[in-house]
Amino acid sequence: MNDVTAPAALKESKATCCYCGVGCGVIVQTDGAQVVGVRGDPDHPANFGRLCTKGSTLHLTARDALQQQARALHPEIRVVREMERERTSWDTTLDFLAKKFADTIAAHGPDSVGFYISGQLLTEDYYVFNKLAKGLIGTNNIDTNSRLCMSSAVAGYKQTLGADAPPACYEDIEQADVVFIVGSNMAYAHPILYRRLEAARKARPQMKVIVADPRRTDTARDADLFLPILPGTDVALFNGMLHICLWEDLIDPAYIDAHTEGFAELKRTVRDYTPKFVADTCGISEEDLVTAARWFGESKAALSLYCQGLNQSSAGTAKNAALINLHLATHQIGKPGAGPFSLTGQPNAMGGREVGGMATLLSAHRDIGNRAHRAEVAKLWDITDVPAAPGKSAVEMFEALRDGDIRIIWIVCTNPAQSMPEQKMIREALKKAELVVVQEAYRTTATCDFADVLLPATTWSEKEGTVTNSERRITRFKPVLNKPGETLHDWEIGVRFAHRLETLWKRERTLFPYDDVESVWNEHRESTRGRDLDITGLSYAILEQQGPQQWPYPQGAQAGRQRLYEDGIFATASGRAKFVNTVYQPVAEKVDARFPFHLTTGRLRDQWHGMSRTGTVAQLFSHAPEPAVVLSKIDMERRLLKDGDLVHVTSKRGSQILPAVVGDDMRAGQAFIGMHWGEEYVSGRGNGDGTFGVNALTTPAYDPSSKQPELKHAAVKILKAELPWRMVVFGWVEESRLLTLQSELRPLMRKFAYASCTLFGRDKVGVLFRVADDYAAEKSLVDDIEARFGIAGAQVLRYDDHRRGNGRHILIGDGKLQAVSLSGDLSAEHWLKQYLEAEQPVAKLGRLLLMPTASPPQGFKSRGRIVCNCLNVSETEIVDALASHSGGDALGMLQQKLKCGTNCGSCVSELKKLVAQQPLQAKAA
């Protein structure tokens, strides 16, 4: 990381963002003790200085006050399962682990242990744990949360192109004539690339954008053609487009003959995918289907961008392969502006795939099932052999843990007690395990509650190594801050444990002779020699001096390769790409009269994964303040539901109560819940088995090839929750106890039928706690909750109507609202919360605070939800500005007058929607 010009007493260093797979470069500003600022790196080729709302608030996640509450800083061991963990030393902890592993392996074999790791690890971390499991212990039971994210993309690329290598690059966005976005709300999930697409469309108005998605997302609203396909019908769509391309001579027979094989069989299959059949199957019009196929097939350069909508499916591999079939048949690959481009979900899912970090893979894109590949790795590692049997994939690993076939699980940098499907099974497995080891930076995750051993690891701004982004670009960075407490780098923990295990086994030499992180990377680099991802021409020095580089970058090369397969030679034994005979299969769990809704999960704009990091930043809750299930207006009206009404969302595996809200992006019969909501933020008495959140509902059904679960779809029923008693408490909290208060409230949440706990605020931070139940809570429980917010003592204004069960308790400080507790009647919530957030004096309100109806003061107008998080611009302010706008460029007016959409740009798509909803301004925009 090279230092760049910085103000006196502050240091600025280059790093990468730790969220999605775009791999944005950031410049981190530190004062020597903590991160005090972050901005986009204008020299980084992934983002050229742009950052989204999540990336631009990274420094807020690293504040010392939050770190002290959230971070795991010391090793801890729980000897007896029912007891609390106790702080211990690294020597004691690693000695304990080594003996426990050695004894278990001696008694039950190496496959009695398993490792579940993460796409948030650095490549060097991944490499060490892969070698630890497969090289030293002798088990292939090592898998990653990338199994939930990218394994169908891996399988699709390998089946068709021969190697797990995205063939396109970010520059292709500017050079494409048609961009086909499918299974991705790119505006939310990969916002910086979406900004790039917006700029490309502005520069080249002739560019066409097609979006296929069950929801009319912000991405879909911007499209020239939107295909609102039914969940899981992607294969039918792609086969139908190929059918039309065949019929209208839009394929490239010469390219097919020269560079592919297997087309004849696929051609016979797609004959049956007539426009009428596909339109009926997908729930779209024949006209739109034909238009999409013609635009794609006639285009000089068609680029597909796709993500979890294809991958998280029981037919995920077929979906990926069917889309790649379409590219191969029309020669939309291996040339500028064209190609099937899988957008990676995690910051280093690509790096993990490179080192073979999944149960079926080995280093440098080798396969466990290939004897020659195993021999190559065994030679590199100087061991006798690598185990041949495929290891357990993510779902299989936890099933084996529950069934007792795996006895020890080591979880690194991931939160399966929130992110895995069928949480009932996951939690049963974690309780059944003989030993649960959790290696984590954040002690606040749900999985840490199950840890018998907690190993404190470094995190963003402290780590050192490399990551690879979606376009195969490797970035090198160094730590910005020193390791806090007794934390160690993830690779260091693996190496130290390996040395102790080698000592117990009396090994004469170590398999882990690493003095530093560079020596790990150098061994990884050597493993790639001669492979499709050859990086033997790279070094840490080159990455530092010349910046991020794409692979392949073999020895002797002067640069990496932007695009793959430009010569028409593929990474298969024959050198030809392979068409896969893809046949449409419906979703694993069909809707029926008992479970009539299609439930889809996905990303919120300003949150990421399980929110262990973004969930510490109050302002990131302003766009989606609380958990909710989103339904169509038709379904809300049919069920006599109003915005905010609580409903039971129930699948065959569990149930979760949530507020229902109307979404104009939803089709009748469909429901949507953000993937991020776990028990840290939403719970209640629940299912009686301790499972909460969205993944209490999702299915563990998985793709037979990729083993990726179908997290994107479950069949559910939705019924109104008759919970007449409600309570909400909100108030400012000292930052030094913000997360501590959340942790204290978590066990209290389980005493109610429904409970949620989120943050709010910007310069000041607060906690919002909401519960509902069949009957009023006992006074002692209400008093306990209120006291934790400071609502106690003489400074509290109290209004109580015991006959009606209503209560209003208000803490005043310095003439302003500090905290509010409402029970029974919650009608005053919105204006009181807005008064609190605006820190308006309350003296003029007088008795209004304690009147039975507590109506808002005269002239009060709600700001509504925040649209532009960066500049704190609300929907009401935007609508008011549009109402007074006389014509012309309405979006430009908003950006000039309110400045919304001028910082990170993540809200631009939503601004366009608000403009379009104003009748007088729709044309002008």
Buried (B, 14 or more C-beta within 10 A) or exposed (E): BEEEEBEEEEBBBBBBBBBBBBBBBBBBBBEEEBBBBBBBBEBBBBBBBBBBBBBBBBBBBBBEBBBBBBBBBBBBBBEEEEEEBEEBEBEEBBBBBBEBBBEBBEEBEBBBBBBBBBBBBBBBBBBBBBBBBBBBBBBBBBBBBBBBBBBBBBBBBBBBBBBBBBBBBBBBBBBBBBBBBBBBBBBBBBBBBBBBBBBBBEEEEEBBBBBBBBBBBBBBBBBBBBBBBBBBBBBBBBBBBBBBBBBEEBBBEEBBEEBBBBBEEBBEBBEEBBBEBBBEBBBBEBEBBBBBBBBBBBBEBBBBBBBBBBBBBBBBBBBBBBBBBBBBBBBBBBBBBBBBBBBBBBBBBBBBBBBBBBBBBBBBBBBBEEEEBBEBBBEBBEBEEBBEEBBBBBBBBBBBBBEEBBBBBBBBBBBBBBBBBBBBBBBBBBEBBBBBBBBBBBBBBBBBBBBBBBBBBBBBBBBBBBBBBBBBBBBBBBBBBEBBBBBBBBBBBBBBBBBBBBEBEEEEEEBBEBEEBBEBBBBBBEBBBEBBBBBBBBBBEBBBEEBBBBBBBBEEBEEBBBBBBEEBBBBBEEEBBBBBBBBBBBBBBEBEEEBEBBBBBBBBBBBBBBBBBBBBBBBBBBBBBBBBBBBBEEBBEEBEBEEEBBBBBBBBBBBBBBBBBBBEBBBEBBBBBBBBBBBBBBBBBBBEBBBBBBBBBBBBBBBEBBBBBBBBBBBBBBEEBEBEBBBBBBBBBEBEBBBBBBBEBBEBBBBBBBBBBBBBBBEBBBBBBBBBBEEBBEEEBBBEBBEBBBBBEEEBBEBBEEEEBBBBBBBBEEEBBBBBBBBBBBBBBBBBBBBBBEBBEBEEBEEBBBEEEBEBEEEEEEBBEBBBBBBBBBBBBBBEBBEEBEEEBBBEBBBEBBEBBBBBBBBBBBBBBBBBEBEEBEEBB
